[in-house]
């Protein structure tokens, strides 16, 4: 049981380049999330998807787009990367019911030069 | 903005001692959750406490919740080297809104 799988694990980009971070879960979860983690800031929600076909902005959505491709997959796209987007990105998922914990992937470490 | 703040930011104790971490939050909540993060890994869920619960246990973990003070504590008893990690509290505000707001974390180091 793989849980939540994120690819790639590491990536270095130049300012202005674009890329897509991939996330897939095999737990039949309804809801999926993208967070970024910066030193001393904890995790901040970028976008989430409560169910297949829906997406909503979180706390820090600027500079990002998302696609809920199907129930399993939720991708995060940086259209024009900026140094301020250097961070560790985590994907998470859970069942859309009350009091359900989130399950996290191991993250993508992204550096923008 | 961060909903929760953990205290202390860092804690070092000897193996076998108990570790206590605190979390404060700002708004009413549906539940509060604690997560652990080992270096270079994702977060792992430890325990969830509902707003109508005051204390919960899971193995060596004990969590308390005081909604009147908007605070929670996580106690790890008989600490082990493997407990070395960062610990985060997270709050879910409303039933049916599963978004979590995370605190800034406590870095726990267990000295063998």
Interface residues (C-beta under 8 A of the other chain):
Chain A: X4 X31 X33 X35 X40 X41 X42 X43 X44 X45 X48 X50 X58 X59 X90 X92 X94 X96 X98 X99 X100 X101 X102 X103 X104 X105 X106 X107
Chain B: X1 X2 X4 X30 X31 X33 X35 X40 X41 X42 X43 X44 X45 X48 X50 X88 X90 X92 X95 X96 X98 X99 X100 X101 X102 X103 X104 X105
